[in-house]
Amino acid sequence: MTRISSYCPLCISRCGCIYTVEGGELTAVAPNPAHPTGKHLCSKAYAAVDLLKHPDRILTPLKRNNPKGSADPGWQRIGWDEALHATATAMRQIAGQDGPEAMAFCVTTPSGTAVADGMQWIFRLANAYGSPNTVWTTHVCNWHRDFAPQLTFGSDIGMPELAATGCLMLWGINPPATWLAMAEQIEQARQRGMRLIVVDPRSAGFARRADVWLRIRPGTDGVLALALAHQLISSGHYDREFILHYSTGAFLLREDTDQFLLLPDGSNAMWDEARACVIAAPSPGTPGRFALSGRFEVDTPGGPVACRPAFELFARRCADYPLTRAAQVTGIPAAQIAEAAELLGSQGPVSFYGWAGLNQHDQATQTSRALHLLYALTGCLDAPGGNVFFSKPPVRNVMGRDLLPPGQAAKALGVTARPLGPARHGWISEADLYRAILLQQPYAVRGLLSFGANLLATRANPQQGREALQSLEFFAHADFFHSAMSRDADILFPIAMPWEREGLQAGFFIDQAAEARVQLRTAVVPPRGEARSDAELVFELATRLGLQAEFFDGDAQAGLRHVLEPSGLTPEALHAAPEGVVLPLHTRYRKYRDTGFATPSGRLEIYAEALRAIGQPPLPEFRDVPPPAEFPLLLTCAKLPDRCHSQHQQAQRAGRGERLPLIMLHPDAAAERGIAEGETVNVQSPYGTMRARAKLDASLDTGTVWAHYGWWQAVPGEAGEMAANYAGLMGPASDPVSGSALLRGQYCQVVKASPNSCE
C-alpha cells in the first residue's frame, strides 16, 4: 500500500489530498490538511475510485462506420497510429484547401474539469497549426472575472484577501458547491467576525449564513450594483480620494459629443477647483482639488463647450435606481438593499467574488462594469483585505499566441462583430462556430478537433449544434466517456483520467501562501487500456503535422522544463517533492501607486471609451424586457456539486439513479399549476422543452425557477438524452461585447406532464 501526496484536479479548488494505491489500483482518497487547500474534499474527488474502473470508459481509439445521425455510430476499434494518421491527414487537407482557419478546435473548461493538465498545449497546437478558432469557455464562464474588468481596472479582479477582509460580497457563486478551499477560508473569516453579503436567487451555501442575503431576480444584477453604488455615493460612504486621484472620474466629458475633452496637446482635461480653471490631467496620485461634479464652460478652438466630470455622469446613472425602483426591478426589498450598502460603506475593507451567475447573461459586460465600478467606490482594490493581486510563481505561458501566422488573428470567427470580445484572443463562441459550419459565414469551417467538451449539454441552441456537428466533413473528439457530443465524431481518442497522468499546478489561488506553492501531480496508477493524456495526443499530432519544432521535438519533459525555467525549478526537483515546493513570494499592495493601472489612461476607468468606440454604452446601461404572457417565469440554474459540468454522470453515488434532473419552484407557483413534489413536469421556453422532476423550494421567489445545468442522460420513452437537456431551453440571445449566451434569466413556463410519460 502506497500513500501519495497530491491534489484533486477536478475543479479550480485544486484540493490537496492523499491517494492510497494498493496492488496497482487507486483504493482511497482522503483530504490532506497539511496542504493549503486540503482541509476538505467533495464527492467529485471521492468518485475517482469508481470512475477509473468504470466499464463505460473509452479505452481504445474508435472510428465511425455508420453515417452521422445514425442511432448507432457503429464504432470500430482502431489503433492509435490509424487514428492519428486520419486526423492529421484531414487537418492537412483542410488547411491546404481552405486555410487553417477552416479547422476549429474546442476545449472544455479548466476551472471545472481536469483539462487544465493539457490546456496550454492544446492552445499551442491550434496556434502553431494556424487556426484562430478555438471554442473555449471564456464567454460562458470567466469573461466577467478575467476580461470584462480590464475595461475598468486594466486587469482581472484578483482574489479576496479573506484573512483581512471586513466585508465580503459573494455574487453569483456558491463556494461550498464549487470551490471548497475558498469556502473554508470564508467560514474562518466569518468566525472571526467578517460580514457577508450573498447575491443569489437561491438560498444555497453561504446564502443561509449571510448577514444579508439578496434574493435577486435573475438577470437584474447590474441594476442592483448601480443601486448599491447610488447608496454609497449619496451617503458619502465611498473613497473619494481614490476616485479623485486614481480614476478618470475627474476627466471632463463634453456635453455635445459625450467624449472626453482633450486639450491641444492631446491630454485629458480636469477642472482645478483651487484655480477655477481647466488643467491637463496630472499623473495618477498627484495631489490637488479636482472637480468630481459640476458643469463647466471651457473655451476651445471651436468655441465654448459645456463639460461635466465623468464621475458625475456615473453618479447620475446610479441615481436612476433609487431604492424603490431597484426593489421593483430586482425583487429585493428596499430595506435589504440599504442594509447591504450600509455594510459596504462601514465594514471595510471590502472584497468580492463572482462566478458564472454573473457571466451567463446577454447583458454580461454591462453587469460586470456596474459591479466593478461599485467595487471601485470602496477604494479597496489591491489594498490589504480587499481584492489583491497575489504574487504568482514565475512560469512560462506556452499557449503560443505568437506562433499564429500573421493575418490569421483577424480571421477569428466573431472578431469583427465583437472586437473587444474573446475572439481577439482566438476564443470563439459555439454560435459563431455553428454559423460558419452551417451557413459558411463568414467562411466555411469544415473540421473540428475537440477535447472533453460537450457543447450539446452545456451551451445554448443544442439543436443547431447537433446539426452543425453532423455537417462537418471531419470531427475528432477526445474524452473519457461517450457523450451527447461524441456521438457525431468520426474519430474518438481515449483520454487518460487525471489520476493516470501528470499535471502541473503553479499556484493554488486562495491566498499568498497557496499561490507560492508549485506542485507536480504525478500519475498514481497506469492508464487503463490504450488511454493517453491530452498532452500526449497533442504532441503526437504536432509531430504528424510537421510542428515538432514548436513542441520540443516531441519531448513533453523538455516542454515542462521550459515552462518551469523562470521559477528556477526543474521537473526533477518537483518529482522529488510530491507535496510541492513553496517559493519565497510576497504580496505587494496598491501597486497602482507606482505603475498606474494597465488602461489607456493609466487610471481606473469610470467612463469606458473602448466601449463607446464600438457603439456600446460607456457607462453601465440596462434594458428591461417584460415577460411574454405565455412564459411568465424566470429560469436560472447551477451545476451539480458532484459533476464536472456535464462530465462524470457515470459516477455511482447516492441519488444517481434519478433519471430526470430537478426543477425547483416555489410551492405557490407549483400549486397554481397543479404540480406536486416529485411529479414529472415539462419546462417550456420559446426555444424548446425540458423534461424534469419537480421539487418545491419555499425560499425561491414565486416567479423564479431553478434547474440542473449540464444534465444529460437517456429518458425512457423520449428522444434520447436531449429530452432532459437544460441547454435546449436556450436560444440565440447573447451579450453584444463578449458573446456570452443567455443561460440564466430565460423566460419559461412549467407545466405538469402526462402521467407516467417517462416511466
Secondary structure, 3 states (H helix, E strand, C coil): CEEEEEECCCCCCCCEEEEEEECCEEEEEEECCCCCCCCCCCHHHHCHHHHHCCCCCCCCCEECCCCCCCCCCCCEECCHHHHHHHHHHHHHHHHHHHCHHHEEEEECCCCCCHHHHCHHHHHHHHHHHCCCCEECCHHHHHHHHHHHHHHCCCCCCCEECCCCCCEEEEECCCHHHHCHHHHHHHHHHHHHCCEEEEECCCCCHHHHCCCEEECCCCCCHHHHHHHHHHHHHHHCCCCHHHHHHHECCCEEEECCCCCECECCCCCEEEEECCCCEEEECCCCCCCCCECCCCCEEEEECCEEEEEEEHHHHHHHHHHCCCHHHHHHHHCCCHHHHHHHHHHHHHCCCEEEEECHHHHCCCCHHHHHHHHHHHHHHHCCCCCCCCEECCCCCCCCCCCCHHHCCCCCHHHCCCCCCCCCCHHHHCEECHHHHHHHHHHCCCCCCCEEEEECCCHHHHCCCHHHHHHHHHHCCEEEEEECCCCCCHHHCCEEEEECCHHHCCEEEECCCCCHHHHCEEEEECCCCCCCCCCECHHHHHHHHHHHCCCHHHHHHHCHHHHHHHHHHHHCCCHHHHHCCCCCEECCCCCCCCCHHHHCCCCCCCCECCCCHHHHHCCCCCCCCCCCCCCCCCCCEEEEEEECCCCECCECCCCCCCCCCCCCCEEEECHHHHHHCCCCCCCEEEEEECCEEEEEEEEECCCCCCCEEEEEECCCCCCCCCCHHHHHCHHHHCCCCECCCCCCECCCCEEEEEEECCCCCCC
